[in-house]
Amino acid sequence: MPKIDKIITRGGDKGETSLVDGSRVAKCSQRVKAYGTADELNSVLGLVRCEELPEGLSEKLLQLQNELFDLGCELATPADSKPADKIPHVRQFQVDLLEQWLEETNRQLEPIHNFVLPGGSRAAATLHLARTVTRRCEREVVALIKTGAKINPCCLRFLNRLSDLCFVWARLCNDQGRTDIRWQPGPQRK
């Protein structure tokens, strides 16, 4: 475990930050945007855990928070650097577990025949926020890959499944989908 001696380092006062391998990059770099969004998502899941949730969901969210920290660490470490071998990596079994949770949750929900708006219960609304931040994180990782960075493909699969999972968990928090807010399309324009 890392030891954090100081919070104030002044190392970022000129708009740069250090990656796990010690290299310095601009705080607006695509790599920082990607792992920063993973950190933001982790914070949103922390907010979800403050709500009243169906049994077992808080523990799953806590597990996901730890896995998101691992994902952020992986994104903050260039794949060709020395520390890359020593950090945790997202693995396929984690993606498989998200798929299992998706299937388990879906079996508890009423089918939907229309789009669902974010809202209903506070827990559901916060899970919808987590879903959208997950999608943004996914876009940031894709943009990072487009810069030529080598990124573990499990990272994208994990984020893709997590976004779907946040959606079904939001529905679960809305009385198994019975109190979802359905999208009502506006009048058609000619």
C-alpha positions in Angstrom: 0.0 0.0 0.0 1.3 3.5 -0.8 2.1 5.7 2.1 0.9 9.3 1.8 3.0 11.6 3.8 2.0 14.9 2.4 -1.2 16.2 0.8 0.3 19.5 -0.4 3.2 18.9 -2.7 3.0 22.1 -4.9 4.1 19.8 -7.8 1.0 20.7 -9.8 1.1 24.4 -9.3 2.3 24.9 -12.9 -0.4 22.7 -14.5 1.4 19.4 -14.5 1.0 16.2 -12.6 3.0 13.0 -12.2 1.9 9.6 -13.5 2.5 6.4 -11.6 5.9 6.0 -13.4 7.0 9.4 -12.3 6.7 11.1 -15.7 5.1 14.5 -15.8 2.2 15.4 -18.0 -0.1 18.4 -18.4 -3.2 18.2 -16.2 -5.3 18.6 -19.4 -3.7 15.5 -21.1 -6.0 12.8 -22.3 -4.6 10.3 -19.8 -5.4 12.6 -16.9 -8.9 13.2 -18.3 -9.5 9.4 -18.4 -8.3 8.5 -14.9 -9.8 11.8 -13.5 -13.2 10.7 -14.8 -12.8 7.3 -13.3 -12.1 9.1 -10.0 -15.2 11.3 -10.5 -17.3 8.1 -11.1 -15.9 6.6 -7.9 -17.1 9.6 -6.0 -20.6 9.4 -7.5 -20.7 5.7 -6.5 -19.8 6.9 -3.0 -22.8 9.2 -3.1 -25.0 6.3 -4.1 -23.8 4.3 -1.1 -25.1 7.1 1.2 -28.7 6.3 0.1 -31.0 3.6 1.3 -30.4 0.8 -1.1 -31.8 -2.7 -1.8 -30.1 -5.5 0.2 -26.5 -6.3 -0.9 -26.2 -3.3 -3.3 -24.0 -1.2 -1.0 -21.4 -4.0 -0.7 -21.4 -4.4 -4.5 -20.9 -0.7 -4.9 -18.0 -0.7 -2.4 -16.4 -3.5 -4.4 -16.8 -1.5 -7.6 -15.3 1.6 -5.9 -12.2 -0.5 -5.2 -12.1 -1.8 -8.8 -12.5 1.7 -10.2 -9.5 2.8 -8.1 -7.6 0.0 -9.7 -8.8 1.0 -13.1 -7.7 4.6 -12.5 -4.3 3.4 -11.4 -4.0 1.4 -14.6 -5.0 4.4 -16.7 -2.5 6.5 -14.8 0.4 4.1 -15.6 1.8 4.0 -19.2 1.7 0.3 -20.3 5.4 0.3 -21.3 6.6 1.7 -18.0 8.4 -0.3 -15.2 5.5 0.1 -12.6 3.0 -1.4 -15.1 3.8 -4.9 -14.0 3.2 -4.1 -10.3 -0.2 -2.3 -10.4 -3.6 -4.0 -10.4 -5.2 -4.6 -13.8 -8.8 -5.0 -14.8 -9.4 -8.6 -15.7 -12.0 -10.5 -17.6 -13.4 -12.2 -14.5 -14.4 -8.7 -13.3 -16.3 -8.0 -16.5 -18.0 -11.5 -16.2 -19.1 -10.6 -12.6 -20.7 -7.4 -13.8 -22.6 -9.4 -16.5 -23.7 -11.8 -13.8 -25.0 -9.0 -11.6 -26.8 -7.5 -14.7 -28.6 -10.8 -15.4 -29.5 -11.3 -11.7 -30.9 -7.7 -11.5 -32.7 -7.9 -14.8 -34.7 -10.9 -13.6 -36.1 -8.8 -10.8 -37.3 -5.9 -13.0 -40.5 -5.3 -14.9 -39.8 -5.2 -18.6 -39.7 -1.7 -20.2 -41.2 -0.7 -23.5 -40.0 3.0 -23.5 -37.0 5.0 -22.5 -36.6 5.8 -18.8 -35.8 9.3 -17.5 -33.3 9.8 -14.7 -35.2 10.2 -11.4 -37.7 8.4 -9.3 -35.9 7.8 -6.0 -32.8 9.7 -5.0 -30.8 6.5 -5.2 -32.0 5.8 -8.7 -31.3 9.4 -9.8 -27.8 9.1 -8.4 -27.2 5.8 -10.2 -28.3 7.5 -13.4 -25.7 10.1 -12.8 -23.1 7.4 -12.2 -24.3 5.8 -15.5 -23.6 9.0 -17.5 -20.3 9.6 -15.8 -19.4 6.0 -16.7 -20.2 6.7 -20.3 -18.0 9.8 -20.3 -15.2 7.8 -18.7 -15.6 5.3 -21.5 -15.4 8.1 -24.1 -12.3 9.5 -22.4 -10.6 6.0 -22.5 -11.5 5.7 -26.2 -9.9 9.1 -26.8 -6.8 8.0 -24.9 -6.5 4.9 -27.1 -6.9 7.1 -30.2 -3.7 9.0 -29.0 -1.8 5.8 -29.4 -1.8 4.8 -25.7 -1.8 1.0 -25.1 -4.8 0.3 -22.9 -6.0 -3.0 -21.6 -9.1 -3.9 -23.6 -10.8 -5.1 -20.3 -11.0 -1.5 -19.2 -13.4 -0.6 -21.9 -15.5 -3.8 -21.4 -15.6 -3.1 -17.7 -16.9 0.5 -18.2 -19.4 -0.6 -20.8 -20.9 -3.2 -18.5 -20.8 -0.9 -15.5 -22.9 1.7 -17.3 -25.5 -0.9 -18.1 -25.4 -2.1 -14.5 -25.9 1.4 -13.2 -29.0 1.6 -15.4 -30.6 -1.6 -14.1 -29.6 -0.9 -10.5 -31.4 2.5 -10.9 -34.5 0.7 -12.0 -34.1 -1.7 -9.1 -34.0 1.3 -6.7 -37.3 2.5 -8.3 -39.3 -0.4 -6.8 -38.0 -2.9 -9.3 -38.9 -0.5 -12.1 -42.5 0.1 -11.1 -41.8 3.8 -10.2 -39.5 4.5 -13.1 -40.3 7.8 -14.9 -41.1 7.0 -18.5 -40.1 9.3 -21.3 -43.0 11.0 -22.9 -42.0 12.2 -26.4 -43.0 15.7 -27.3 -45.5 16.6 -30.0 -44.4 15.7 -33.5 -43.5 18.8 -35.6 -44.4 19.1 -39.2 
